[in-house]
């Protein structure tokens, strides 16, 4: 595991705090046009994922990449998370990872 450049857990609200940094987010895929994916974040807001997804995407996808604007991520790694995902719990993890327990998430 590369700890020199850790990815921060984010939802759409938290993404704007991390522009220019490496982030990770889970989104529900709403639309994909080949080079851009529009997704619904775990906090019910939209995030744009830029980059070519490798193959077909499942309903929920985790993306690692660079937050290039307050509403978008330039994707480096895509992982299909299937068609069912607990968005409420993931959203809570995002809040904890950016709050008082930040130190536990590297």
Buried (B, 14 or more C-beta within 10 A) or exposed (E): EEEEEBBBBBBBBBBEEBBEBBBBBBBBBEEBEEEBBBBBBBBEEBBBBBBEBEEEBBBBBBBBBBBEEEBBBBBEEBBBBEEEBEBEEBBEBBBBBBEEEEEEBE
